[in-house]
Amino acid sequence: MELLPAESGPYDVVLLTQPECHLCQAARDVVERVTASLGLGWTEQSVVHEPALRARFAEELPVLLINGVQRDFWAIDEARLRMLLGG
């Protein structure tokens, strides 16, 4: 399983998503809002063309990984994300 690197900063923030997922859109909004306020980058990776990721996280999408560790899934908690990123 290969994850894409974060754009910048001390944290590798990756949001795993799939198309046509209302929870994924809500998670995107939270991750964008929090990382932007902290001056951090993040990446989004769709599991559509990643069979290993799709098999591992199929029932949990969206999934938030920070430095390669799963930190949240389904509904990404804004306060928890801010705390995990030192904000």
N, C-alpha and C positions, 0 to 999 in steps of 0.2 A: 504494500500500500504506500503510495507516494503522495504526500501532501504538498501543496504549494507553499512557499515561504510568505510570510507577512511582508507588507510593503516597507515598514520601517518600525523602529523601536525595539525595546528590550523584550517584547512579547510577540510570540508567533500566534496570532489570533486567526483561527480558521473556522468558518461557519460551513458545515456540510448541509446541503439542501437537495431538494428535488423539485422538478417543475410542477406547477399547478398545486402548490402547497400553501394554504393560507397561513399556517403557523410559520412557514419559512419566511414569508413576507414580513410578518410581525417581528420575527427574530432579526431579520436584516435591518429593520428600522431601529431596533434597540441597539444592535451592535454598532451601526453607523453613528447613532447619536452619542453613545458612550465613548467610542474610540475617537471620534472627532473632538469631543470636549476635552479629551486627555492628550490630543496631539499624536495619536497612535494610528498606525495603519492596520488593515485586516484584509483577508482574502475570503472569497466564497468559492467553494468547490462543490459542483454538482456530482451526485453519486450515479448519475445516469450511465456514464461510460466507465464506471469504476466498479466492476462486479464484486471485488473484495469489500469495498466500503459499503456498497448497497447491501450485501449479505450481513455484514457486521452490524450496521446501524438501521436497517430497514424499519424497525418498529419504533425508533426513537427520533426520527428526523423532525425538525432540524436538530443538529448536534453542534455544540460549541466546544472547540478544542483550544486550549491555551498551552503553548509549548508542548504540543503533542498529547496532552492529557485531557480526557473528556471532563468538562467542568459543568455542563448543563445540557438539557435537551428539552424538546417540545416547546414550552413557553420559557424563553430566556428572561431571567429576572434581572432587571436593570440595576437595582441596588447591589445585588450579588456580583454582577459583572464589574461594576465600578470598584467594588471592594477588591476583587481578584486582580484588577489591573492597577491597584495602588491609588485609586482616586477616591 
